[in-house]
Amino acid sequence: MQDMIKRIVEADNKAKQLDEANRKAAEREKQKIEEEAEAIYREAMDNAREEVKKTNAYIDKRTERKINDIKAKQESVSIKLKSEYEHNCSRWVDEIVSRVLE
């Protein structure tokens, strides 16, 4: 009987040790998974930030080109209007004065 109780106690102790070992292994695996998830998240965020930088640089360059195009068109129109004015100024003044006096 003593021998049987001793074997039961030993089996119980061994089961407790196995349970503790399994709990520790599960905790280590959980920690490992959390660390891997964090590393994946950081990498994804770094990649996203890099893409945002690239996209912003592309948009900035495109916007600058459009602004330069608009400025060039404005300059062209300004030169054209100035030329029109210089060419037609006296005729327009005569026509305005003529219409006012009529």
Disulfide bonds with the S-S distance in Angstrom:
none
